[in-house]
Amino acid sequence: MSVLVVTGTGTGVGKTVVTAALAALARDRGSRVAVVKPGQTGVAPGEPGDLDEIRRLSLVDDLHEHARFPDPLAPAAAARVAGLRPVDVAASVTEVRALADSRDLVLVEGAGGLLVRFDDDGATIADWARSLGAPVLVVVHPSLGTLNHTALTLEALAHRGIALAGVVLGSWPAGPDLAARCNVRDLETLAARPLSGALPEGAGSLEPLEFLLAARAGLEPGLGGTFDARDFRRRHDPMEGPR
């Protein structure tokens, strides 16, 4: 069973684009890949959600949404406001296991950050990872403030005994400011490992072929791409200097 959980340090950091990149690379190498969204919020019935974006970018159509709530809130709050049952965590985990039995890779994309609540008992996407024995890929933004959010997320993973699959910059700007450039080194220090990737800002607006190329360049070999963290830091870290 190969399951990878994708979470982030918060909302809007690029989780869906990174999930689509992982799916696109897996599809391109001939793997059977499925994508699961346990709880979609902020989308009314019949409206396109994150999985539709993943389908458009990656051309993967083995997609599974387990619950949907119309208000743009954390899943637990969105369920309460809408008067709907929250995400059934046990049932969702069982469905992911069943998918993994016949797929090479199952990607599970969370909502918001690692500890966002999916039900009133306090279930989070970390519970999916722990129940499935799956590593977690953490998507972060590069700008000022990211170090605290990333440190808290990584500490929460370690406290729960969940393996870190890597840290990916979900939207690296074409013209990064000094804070973003300095954060490259510090994010690697926090993770105690090189960055696992950096997707370019605006990647979500690309056509599928262009997106595949961006995904390949933006994710490390262990994730199916060619991203070289050492070269990335050499080019962007202001402390590296000219070589």
N, C-alpha and C positions, 0 to 999 in steps of 0.2 A: 504494500500500500504506500503510495507516494502522495502525500498531501502537504501543501504549503499554505500557511495562513498569511494573508497580507493585511497589515494594520498600519496605522500612522500615528503621528504625534498630535493629530487633531483633524479638523475638517478642512478640506480644500488644499491638502498638501500634495495631491497627485496619486492617491491610492488606485483609483480606477484606471488611470493611464498606465501605471506600473503593472497592474494586473493584466491589462490588455497587452502590454509588451511581453510579459511572461507567456501569455497564451499564444501570441503571434509567433514567438520563437519556438515554442513547443510544437505548434502546428507545422511550422516550416521544416522541422526536422523529422516529421512523420509521426510524432507521438499522438496518442489518443488523449486529448485534454478536455476536461470539463471545468466550468467555472460556477461557483456557488455564491450567491448573495443571501445570507441568512435573513437579513432584515433590511428592506429598502424603505427609506423615509423621504418625505417631501415630494412624493409622486402620486398622483391620483390614479385610480384604475384605468387602464388603457393608455396611459401616457408612457413615453419612453423613459426608462430608468438607466441605472449604471450598466446593466447587462446589455442593453441596446447599444450603448457606447462601446462596450467591449466587442460586441459582434461587428460593429461597423469598422473598428480599427484593426481587429485581429482576424476577422472572417471565421472565427470559431462560433459554432452555433449550438454546442452542447452546453446549454446555460440553464441554471436552476435558481429561481427565486423562491424562498420559503415563506416569506411574509412581506406585506406591503402596507404602509400607513401614509396617509396623505399629507400630514403636517411635517414641516422640516424641523424635527426635534429628535432627540435621542430615541431609539426604538421603544424603550419602556414608557417614556412620556408620551410619545406619539400614539401608542396603543391605548393608553388611558384616555387621552383627549378624544380619540376617535371612537371610544367605546368598543374596541376590538380586543380579542385575545392577543396577548403578547406572543413573541416568537417562542415556539416549543423547542427548547434547547436540546432535549434528549432526542426528540424526533428528527431534528435537523442533523445532529451528529450521526444518528443511525443512517440517514439518507446519504451523508457524505461517505460513510464507510462502504455503503453499498455501491456507490459510484466508483470508489477507489478500487473495488474488486475487479472492475472491468476497464479501467482507464490507466494510462501510464502516469498521469498527473491530474490531481484535482486541486484547483486554486480556490481558496475560501477568502472572500473579501469582506472585511469587517465594515462597521459604520463608525465614523468619527475616529476616536482614539482607542487605545487598548482597553481602557477601563470604562468605556461608555456602557451603560446598563441596557440590557435587552429585555429584562423583566423585573418585576418588583422584588424578586428574591436576590437581585444583584448579579445575575449572570452577565458575563462580559465575553468578548471574543477570545480572551485568554482561556476561558473554559472550553471552547472548541479546541484550541490548540492542545490543552492539557489532556482532554478526553481522547483526542485522536493521536496523541504522541507526535504532533506535528511541529516543526520549527516555524518561527515567525519572522517574516521579512518586514522591517520597519521602514516606512516611507516618511521622509522628513522634508521640511522646507529649508532653504539655505540661509535665510536672512536673520537679522538680529532677533534674539529670543529663542532660537531653535535649540541652543545648547541645554537650557534648563528643561524644556519639554522632552528632548531626547534622553537626557540623563534620567529623568523620572520614568520614562517608558522602559528604558533598559533595566533600571533597578527593579521595576515591577515584574518584568519577565524573569530576571534572575531570582527574585524572591519566590516566584512560583515554580522554579525549576524548569522553565520552558527554554528550549534552545533558540538562540538567535541565528537566523539564516543570513542576516546581513542588514546593512543600512543603505538605503538608496535615496538620493536627492530626486524628489519627484518633479521638480521644475527648475532646472538650472538656467538662469537668465543669460542672454547673449552678452550683456554687459554687466557682469557681477560687480557689486560695490565692495568696499574694503571689508565690511563685516562678513559678507558671504565668502569672500576669498580666505579670510582668516578662519572661518568656521570649518573649512575643509579639513585642516589639521586637527582641530579640536574635536570634531565629530569622530574622526578615526581614533583619537585618544580615548574618547568615551566608550566606543565600541570595542576597543582593544583589538582592532583589525582594520584593514583597509576598507575604503568605501566599496560597496558592491555595485554601484552604478550611479549614473546621473542622467536623467532624461532631459532633453532640451525643453525650455519653455515653449509652449505652443504646440508640443507634439500631438496633443489631442485633436488638433485641427487638420492634421495631415491625412492624405489618402492612404489606403492600406499598404501599398508597396513602399511609399516613402516612410510610412510608420514602421514597417518591418526593418528598414535600414536604420532608422533612428533607434529602434529597440536593440538591434544587434550592436550598434556602437555604444549604446547607453547602459548595457548590463554586462556584468562580468562573465567569464567563461563558465563558471559554475551554474549560472542562470541561463546559459545558452548564447551569450553574446561574446563580444571581444573587448569590452571596456577594460582599460588598464589604469588601475587606481594610482599607481606610481607616476605614470605620465600625466594623469589629470592633476595630481597635486603639484607636480613640477611646473605645469603651465599656469596654475592659478594661485597657489599659496605664495603670498608676498614674501615669506621668509625663505623660500627656496632660492630665490635669486636666479640670475641667468646661468645656463649650463653650456 
